[in-house]
Amino acid sequence: MFKLVAVGGKLRGKEFTLEEGENTLGRSPSASHSLSVNGVSKEHMQITVNGESCFVEDLGSSNGTFVNGKLIKKATIKNGDKIAVPNVIFQLVYVKEKKVIIKKKVAKVAEDNENYSSAEVAPKDFIGRMKFLFKHKIMSVLYSFNEQYEWNVMLGILLFVFVCTSIGLTIGPVLVSSNNLLIREIASRGTQYAKEVSRFNAVALRRGNLDQINTTFLDNDAEGVVSYELFDLEGRIVRPLDKLNSYINDSFSIETREYFKNYENISRSFKRKLGGEELGIARAITSHNVQTGQQEPVGYIAIRFRPESLTVSAANNSVAYLESLITTCIVAVILFGMIYYLTTKPLDELRAQVEEVLRGKRKELESKSLFSEISGLRNTFNSVLSRIRELQNEDSGEFAEIEEDSGYVRQLYEFMAGAQGPVMVLNSEKLIEHLNPEGEDLTGLRENIAQGSSLLDTARDQGFAATVIDLCDQSANNEGTNQSELYELTGKNYMINVTSLMGKDNFAKAFYITFVLDE
């Protein structure tokens, strides 16, 4: 089994397992191994594994692929070879698979995770128990999602769900309630129209005097009336005149006739919400029966009602929903940014301070931000870092004094003054401090412009920058010994030599880089 181990650059320390067959690497999420690094193309290179053989191919990337310092299109690679892409240096490692050992390690990790999850005991008080259940029961679902999605993506989704839920539970009921109130008021107006028709035409309908039926106000003055049908018990339409003597076929009129067949409904109004913003309102037209002494139906009036106020209300409700959604989304975005940066700032600060401690810039981690959840982690780091310093200085029994790198940089600058070839000096953070004229001509950098900048940010050749950074790391990790590698610059092969100047605290304080033409 082959692995790619990042030995330099922004992904240093990460490992990528190469599967049998083709493995693509690049910034694209669809790549076999996604590299979120500036300068890397979406599909940068492809590594094909065939048993114990390995082949690398550049996929037409913008900044090229380098194997052991040489630009390649296709090449066979072996265990220990270094592959450089912008801002990253990989080393190919062949690992013999040992299934039994791997199984034991996985089992141990699972056991450790189980012990961790069961280490916390549920409190006895009610509030503490609720918090415990929320953390370990409800949040367990989100924890599982967090194994597949970044937490900031999940935070954005949760805020969006919150926005939709809050609008639905707060503004929604208010708008629905106001709309229902408006519908009831409009229905009352329509019912009044139906009652007027019933009162004016009951006698005429009973006697069959169709010429005396009067519905003129529905045709002319009734606001919001879309259509109406006045028909007898058999369903024969008597008004409007253009439908005279035809039988009902409108769905609402048919429903009206069926509704009033139940004698208990005779004195009631039949109301129905129709399609769109339309209301259906109907009444039975009754007349007094002298023989029985009761009111009996002699016909029905069915009105389709769509007042302008209901349409305006629906439009206003849509606008209100949209305005609320936009406003709440803007607030949610601002809230997302606040939560995100309030959370990441202490973490970024912690990471930067750890690097400063490792370089000997400070003694311990500290923060002005109040974040109690990270305090325990910070204290653990301080304990570990203190122990590291104790182990490094156990002969003298004292902590190493933290040193500045400026004195070491000046010392190497004096060496550079007498150099005969291209020379570059980097400080402890691998930032460019000095370049002699020969070094400027060879690298294409200018000291007055590049000073204080990272080589990865200023060098046009990212493979060269990554190679130098990797050599600096190797020298610093090997007590300052010289590290060298052949690399092509300006069409010629140069041996790049890197030596680090170690401080009293055993950290690299400056790097001296020379370039020797390989003839």
Secondary structure, DSSP 8 states (H G I E B T S, - for coil): -EEEEEEEETTTT-EEEE-SEEEEEESSTTSSEE---TT--TT-EEEEEETTEEEEEE-S-SS-EEETTEEESEEEE-TT-EEEETTEEEEEEE----HHHHHHHHHHHHHHHHHHHHHS---SSHHHHHHHHIIIIIHHHHHHHHTTS-HHHHHHHHHHHHHHHHIIIIIHHHHHHHHHHHHHHHHHHHHHHHHHHHHHHHHHHHHT-GGG---HHHHHT-TTEEEEEEEETT-BEEESGGGTT-B---HHHHHHHHHTTSGGGTTSEEEEE-STT-EEEEEEEEEEETTTTEEEEEEEEEEEE--HHHHHHHHHHHHHHHHHHHHHHHHHHHHHHHHHHHHHHHHHHHHHHHHHHHTTS-SS---SS--HHHHHHHHHHHHHHHHHHHHHTTTTTS------SHHHHHHHHHHHHT-SS-EEEEETT-BEEEE-HHHHHHH---HHHHTTSBHHHH-S-HHHHHHHHHHHHHHHHTTT--EEEEEEETTEEEEEEEEEEE-TTSSEEEEEEEEEE--
